[in-house]
């Protein structure tokens, strides 16, 4: 059993709407659970929901990843992918749906709940899902949204499965054919993938593996869990001295080093993970200071690639918290991990405003994943 003493501090900070900086070391015997996630700040939740509601079914601007065989394959986004055609690109629209489902599950009586339900119901129809499945199965699209978009689709499915709401159960059933296809594609791909993908953008494997691992736990898919365990051993078990000082690259929204550690804490027990982490990230301080990993600097939030750094700060925040969550309660690295997580929260969350569409169409999801502790199931 992994104690989660540190989460008491994270939970209190979330309840008060504060960053998690400057926290004391966890004390022995503290217990907490992240099963339902922390209480969300209503104003922040409404702001994040508004970002998704603004673009969920807004067809343009749109960036399509399309392999064509004939002229007839060129159609408007709403016809190509009739459920997930908004928010600029497919994966952003998928995780925009996740954002709304997650907030509705945590805050069913929020002021935005009725509109969110209406927009979700507009997407989750049998006809729309049949269109999505047909698009996915079209010849030449074997690598479509793999792994990032497929992982977010499974995360969306997991969120629906965890929600006892009758309408959510209906939506979950409607989504299942697409969910099954996404899972089958990942299962067919993993044994053939000979190398990990260690970049800071969509194709990175470690981040997506974490989402897929969580989905497999909720659905009871032991085959997927076994495949991911085997892949973790092949790709990551012997990794040492990850060059965290090389990060970030100029367009990262994920940390290759932290995402790998955040995945491995899911796969390993606390004692084994603590030992592995010592070799993988030996520079984590044991003094509790948070300045060992500075938040990334965003120079232009109107630039779609440079705005990625806001996403990096958000994802670093939850990954640092996840790494701390995977360690035994008395591990001396926990305070430094959480102090840095707090600094990243403080740097990133005020920027999630929607002032610029370049970040507004997707950063809300990252903010909700962080502030609702979605990765700490």
C-alpha positions as CSV (number, residue, x, y, z in Angstrom):
1,X,0.0,0.0,0.0
2,X,1.4,3.5,-0.9
3,X,0.7,6.1,1.8
4,X,-0.5,9.4,0.4
5,X,0.4,11.7,3.2
6,X,1.5,14.4,0.8
7,X,-1.9,14.6,-0.7
8,X,-3.4,16.2,2.4
9,X,-1.4,19.3,1.6
10,X,-2.3,19.2,-2.1
11,X,-6.0,18.7,-1.1
12,X,-6.0,21.7,1.3
13,X,-4.3,23.9,-1.3
14,X,-6.8,22.9,-3.9
15,X,-9.7,23.7,-1.5
16,X,-8.3,27.1,-0.8
17,X,-7.3,27.8,-4.4
18,X,-3.6,28.1,-3.5
19,X,-0.5,26.8,-5.1
20,X,1.3,23.9,-3.3
21,X,4.6,25.8,-2.6
22,X,6.5,26.0,0.6
23,X,4.9,22.9,2.2
24,X,6.3,21.0,5.1
25,X,7.5,17.4,4.9
26,X,4.7,14.9,5.3
27,X,4.3,13.3,8.7
28,X,4.1,9.5,9.3
29,X,0.7,8.1,9.7
30,X,-1.1,10.7,7.7
31,X,-3.8,9.2,5.4
32,X,-5.8,10.6,2.5
33,X,-7.5,9.4,-0.6
34,X,-7.7,10.9,-4.0
35,X,-10.4,8.6,-5.2
36,X,-12.9,11.4,-6.0
37,X,-10.4,14.2,-6.5
38,X,-10.2,17.4,-4.5
39,X,-13.0,19.9,-4.4
40,X,-12.7,22.3,-7.3
41,X,-12.7,26.1,-6.9
42,X,-16.1,27.1,-8.5
43,X,-14.8,30.2,-10.3
44,X,-11.8,28.4,-11.8
45,X,-13.9,25.4,-12.8
46,X,-16.4,27.7,-14.6
47,X,-13.5,29.4,-16.4
48,X,-12.1,26.1,-17.6
49,X,-15.5,24.7,-18.6
50,X,-16.1,27.9,-20.6
51,X,-13.0,27.3,-22.6
52,X,-14.2,23.9,-23.7
53,X,-17.8,25.0,-24.2
54,X,-16.6,27.8,-26.5
55,X,-14.8,25.5,-28.9
56,X,-16.4,22.0,-28.5
57,X,-18.5,22.4,-31.6
58,X,-16.8,25.4,-33.2
59,X,-15.6,23.9,-36.5
60,X,-13.1,26.6,-37.5
61,X,-10.2,27.2,-37.3
62,X,-9.4,23.6,-37.8
63,X,-6.2,21.5,-38.3
64,X,-7.0,18.2,-39.9
65,X,-4.7,15.2,-40.0
66,X,-6.0,13.5,-43.2
67,X,-4.7,10.7,-45.4
68,X,-6.6,10.9,-48.7
69,X,-7.1,8.2,-51.4
70,X,-9.6,10.2,-53.6
71,X,-11.2,13.6,-54.0
72,X,-14.2,12.4,-52.0
73,X,-12.1,12.1,-48.9
74,X,-11.9,15.9,-48.7
75,X,-14.9,17.0,-46.6
76,X,-15.6,19.5,-43.8
77,X,-14.4,18.5,-40.4
78,X,-18.0,18.0,-39.1
79,X,-18.5,15.3,-41.8
80,X,-15.1,13.6,-41.4
81,X,-15.3,13.3,-37.6
82,X,-18.8,14.1,-36.6
83,X,-18.4,13.9,-32.8
84,X,-14.9,15.4,-32.3
85,X,-14.5,18.1,-34.9
86,X,-14.1,21.3,-32.8
87,X,-11.3,22.8,-30.7
88,X,-8.9,23.1,-33.6
89,X,-7.9,19.4,-33.8
90,X,-9.3,16.0,-33.0
91,X,-7.3,15.3,-29.8
92,X,-8.1,18.7,-28.3
93,X,-11.8,18.2,-28.9
94,X,-11.6,14.7,-27.4
95,X,-10.0,16.0,-24.2
96,X,-12.3,19.0,-24.2
97,X,-15.1,16.4,-23.8
98,X,-13.1,14.8,-21.0
99,X,-12.8,18.2,-19.3
100,X,-16.6,18.7,-19.2
101,X,-17.3,15.1,-18.1
102,X,-14.8,15.4,-15.3
103,X,-16.2,18.7,-14.1
104,X,-19.7,17.5,-14.3
105,X,-18.8,14.4,-12.3
106,X,-17.1,16.5,-9.6
107,X,-19.6,19.4,-9.7
108,X,-22.9,18.1,-11.0
109,X,-24.8,21.3,-9.9
110,X,-22.4,23.8,-11.3
111,X,-24.0,26.8,-13.2
112,X,-22.5,25.5,-16.4
113,X,-23.8,21.9,-15.9
114,X,-26.9,22.2,-18.1
115,X,-25.0,23.7,-21.1
116,X,-22.3,21.1,-20.7
117,X,-24.7,18.3,-20.7
118,X,-26.4,19.6,-23.8
119,X,-23.1,19.9,-25.7
120,X,-22.0,16.4,-24.6
121,X,-25.4,14.9,-25.6
122,X,-24.9,16.6,-29.0
123,X,-21.7,14.6,-29.5
124,X,-22.5,11.3,-28.0
125,X,-24.9,9.9,-30.5
126,X,-24.8,6.5,-32.2
127,X,-24.6,8.1,-35.6
128,X,-21.7,10.3,-34.6
129,X,-19.8,7.5,-33.2
130,X,-20.4,5.4,-36.2
131,X,-18.9,8.2,-38.3
132,X,-15.9,8.4,-36.0
133,X,-15.3,4.7,-36.2
134,X,-15.5,4.7,-40.0
135,X,-13.0,7.6,-40.2
136,X,-10.6,5.7,-37.9
137,X,-10.9,2.5,-39.9
138,X,-10.3,4.1,-43.2
139,X,-7.3,2.6,-45.0
140,X,-4.1,4.5,-44.4
141,X,-5.0,5.8,-41.0
142,X,-3.4,3.1,-38.8
143,X,-1.3,5.7,-37.0
144,X,-4.1,8.3,-36.6
145,X,-3.7,10.1,-33.3
146,X,-1.4,7.4,-31.9
147,X,-0.7,7.5,-29.1
148,X,-1.8,10.9,-27.7
149,X,-5.3,11.3,-29.1
150,X,-6.1,7.6,-28.6
151,X,-4.9,7.8,-25.0
152,X,-7.2,10.8,-24.3
153,X,-10.1,8.9,-25.9
154,X,-9.5,6.1,-23.4
155,X,-9.2,8.7,-20.6
156,X,-12.6,10.1,-21.7
157,X,-14.0,6.6,-21.6
158,X,-12.6,6.0,-18.1
159,X,-14.1,9.2,-16.8
160,X,-17.5,8.2,-18.1
161,X,-17.2,4.7,-16.7
162,X,-16.4,6.1,-13.2
163,X,-19.5,8.3,-13.2
164,X,-22.7,6.8,-11.9
165,X,-25.0,9.3,-13.6
166,X,-27.6,7.6,-15.9
167,X,-26.9,9.9,-18.9
168,X,-23.2,9.3,-18.5
169,X,-23.8,5.5,-18.6
170,X,-25.7,6.0,-21.9
171,X,-22.8,8.1,-23.3
172,X,-20.3,5.5,-22.1
173,X,-22.2,2.7,-23.9
174,X,-22.3,4.9,-27.1
175,X,-18.6,5.5,-27.0
176,X,-17.6,1.8,-26.4
177,X,-17.2,0.8,-30.1
178,X,-14.7,3.6,-30.6
179,X,-13.1,2.8,-27.2
180,X,-12.6,-0.8,-28.2
181,X,-11.0,0.2,-31.5
182,X,-8.6,2.6,-29.8
183,X,-7.6,-0.1,-27.3
184,X,-7.1,-2.7,-30.0
185,X,-4.8,-0.4,-31.9
186,X,-2.7,0.3,-28.9
187,X,-2.4,-3.4,-28.1
188,X,-1.4,-4.2,-31.7
189,X,1.2,-1.4,-31.7
190,X,3.0,-1.9,-28.4
191,X,4.7,-5.2,-29.2
192,X,6.0,-3.7,-32.4
193,X,7.2,-0.5,-31.0
194,X,10.9,-1.2,-30.6
195,X,11.9,2.2,-29.0
196,X,10.3,4.7,-26.7
197,X,9.4,8.1,-28.1
198,X,11.1,10.7,-25.9
199,X,9.9,14.0,-27.1
200,X,8.0,16.8,-25.4
201,X,5.0,16.8,-27.7
202,X,2.1,14.6,-28.8
203,X,4.0,11.4,-29.9
204,X,5.7,11.0,-26.5
205,X,5.0,7.5,-25.2
206,X,5.4,7.8,-21.4
207,X,2.6,10.4,-20.9
208,X,0.1,8.4,-23.0
209,X,1.1,5.2,-21.3
210,X,0.1,6.7,-18.0
211,X,-3.4,7.6,-19.3
212,X,-3.8,4.2,-20.8
213,X,-2.7,2.5,-17.6
214,X,-5.3,4.3,-15.7
215,X,-8.0,3.4,-18.2
216,X,-7.0,-0.2,-18.0
217,X,-7.3,-0.2,-14.2
218,X,-10.8,1.2,-14.4
219,X,-12.0,-1.2,-17.1
220,X,-10.2,-4.2,-15.6
221,X,-8.2,-4.8,-18.9
222,X,-5.4,-7.0,-17.6
223,X,-4.1,-7.6,-21.1
224,X,-3.4,-3.9,-21.5
225,X,-1.8,-3.7,-18.1
226,X,0.5,-6.6,-18.8
227,X,1.5,-5.1,-22.2
228,X,2.3,-1.8,-20.5
229,X,4.3,-3.5,-17.7
230,X,6.3,-5.4,-20.3
231,X,6.8,-2.2,-22.3
232,X,7.9,-0.3,-19.1
233,X,10.5,-3.0,-18.5
234,X,11.8,-2.8,-22.1
235,X,11.8,0.9,-22.4
236,X,12.4,2.5,-19.0
237,X,13.5,0.1,-16.3
238,X,17.2,0.5,-16.9
239,X,17.1,4.3,-17.6
240,X,19.5,6.3,-15.5
241,X,20.5,10.0,-15.2
242,X,17.7,11.5,-17.3
243,X,19.0,14.9,-18.6
244,X,16.3,17.1,-17.0
245,X,18.6,20.0,-17.4
246,X,18.2,19.7,-21.2
247,X,14.5,20.5,-20.8
248,X,12.5,22.2,-22.0
249,X,12.9,22.3,-25.7
250,X,11.3,25.4,-27.2
251,X,7.9,23.9,-28.1
252,X,7.5,21.2,-25.3
253,X,4.2,20.8,-23.4
254,X,5.3,17.6,-21.8
255,X,8.5,16.7,-19.9
256,X,10.1,13.5,-21.2
257,X,11.9,12.9,-17.9
258,X,9.0,13.7,-15.5
259,X,6.4,11.9,-17.7
260,X,8.5,8.7,-17.6
261,X,8.8,8.9,-13.8
262,X,5.1,9.6,-13.5
263,X,4.4,6.5,-15.6
264,X,6.8,4.3,-13.7
265,X,5.3,5.2,-10.3
266,X,2.1,3.6,-11.6
267,X,3.8,0.4,-12.6
268,X,6.2,-0.1,-9.6
269,X,5.5,-0.5,-5.9
270,X,6.6,2.4,-3.7
271,X,9.9,0.9,-2.5
272,X,11.0,-0.2,-6.0
273,X,10.0,3.1,-7.5
274,X,12.0,5.0,-4.8
275,X,15.1,3.1,-5.7
276,X,14.6,3.4,-9.5
277,X,14.0,7.2,-9.1
278,X,17.3,7.6,-7.3
279,X,19.1,6.4,-10.4
280,X,16.8,8.1,-12.9
281,X,16.6,11.6,-11.4
282,X,19.4,11.7,-8.8
283,X,19.3,15.5,-8.6
284,X,16.0,15.8,-6.7
285,X,16.9,17.7,-3.5
286,X,16.3,16.3,-0.1
287,X,16.2,19.8,1.5
288,X,12.6,20.7,0.6
289,X,13.5,23.6,-1.7
290,X,11.4,24.2,-4.8
291,X,13.9,26.1,-7.0
292,X,15.6,23.1,-8.4
293,X,13.3,23.0,-11.4
294,X,12.3,26.4,-12.7
295,X,9.0,26.8,-14.6
296,X,9.3,27.4,-18.3
297,X,9.1,30.9,-19.7
298,X,6.4,31.8,-22.2
299,X,7.4,34.6,-24.5
300,X,4.3,34.9,-26.7
301,X,0.9,33.3,-25.9
302,X,-0.5,34.2,-29.3
303,X,2.0,31.8,-31.0
304,X,0.5,28.3,-31.0
305,X,3.9,26.6,-30.5
306,X,5.4,29.0,-28.0
307,X,2.2,28.7,-26.0
308,X,3.0,25.1,-25.4
309,X,5.2,26.1,-22.5
310,X,2.1,27.0,-20.5
311,X,1.0,23.4,-21.0
312,X,4.5,22.2,-19.9
313,X,4.2,24.0,-16.6
314,X,0.8,22.5,-16.0
315,X,1.8,19.0,-16.9
316,X,5.0,19.3,-14.9
317,X,2.8,20.3,-11.9
318,X,0.8,17.1,-12.0
319,X,3.7,14.9,-12.8
320,X,5.7,16.2,-9.9
321,X,2.8,15.6,-7.6
322,X,2.4,12.1,-9.2
323,X,6.0,11.2,-8.6
324,X,5.6,12.3,-4.9
325,X,2.5,10.2,-4.7
326,X,4.4,7.1,-5.8
327,X,7.1,7.4,-3.1
328,X,6.9,6.0,0.5
329,X,5.5,8.7,2.9
330,X,8.8,9.4,4.6
331,X,10.8,9.8,1.5
332,X,12.9,13.0,1.9
333,X,12.4,14.1,-1.7
334,X,8.6,14.6,-1.4
335,X,8.8,18.2,-0.1
336,X,11.0,19.3,-2.9
337,X,8.8,17.6,-5.5
338,X,5.7,19.3,-4.1
339,X,7.4,22.7,-3.7
340,X,8.4,22.7,-7.3
341,X,4.9,21.5,-8.3
342,X,3.5,24.5,-6.4
343,X,5.8,26.9,-8.3
344,X,4.7,25.4,-11.6
345,X,1.0,25.7,-10.6
346,X,1.5,29.4,-9.6
347,X,3.2,30.1,-13.0
348,X,0.7,28.4,-15.2
349,X,-2.8,28.6,-13.8
350,X,-3.2,32.4,-14.1
351,X,-2.4,32.1,-17.8
352,X,-5.3,29.7,-18.6
353,X,-7.7,32.5,-19.6
354,X,-8.6,31.9,-23.2
355,X,-7.3,35.3,-24.2
356,X,-5.6,33.6,-27.1
357,X,-7.3,30.8,-29.0
358,X,-3.8,29.2,-29.5
359,X,-3.8,28.1,-25.9
360,X,-7.5,28.5,-25.0
361,X,-8.6,25.5,-27.1
362,X,-6.6,23.0,-25.0
363,X,-5.0,24.4,-21.9
364,X,-8.3,24.2,-19.9
365,X,-7.9,20.4,-20.0
366,X,-4.4,20.5,-18.6
367,X,-5.6,22.9,-15.9
368,X,-8.5,20.6,-14.9
369,X,-6.2,17.5,-15.0
370,X,-3.9,19.3,-12.5
371,X,-6.3,20.9,-10.2
372,X,-8.6,17.9,-9.9
373,X,-5.8,15.5,-9.3
374,X,-7.0,13.3,-12.1
375,X,-3.8,11.3,-12.3
376,X,-3.9,10.3,-8.6
377,X,-6.7,7.8,-8.8
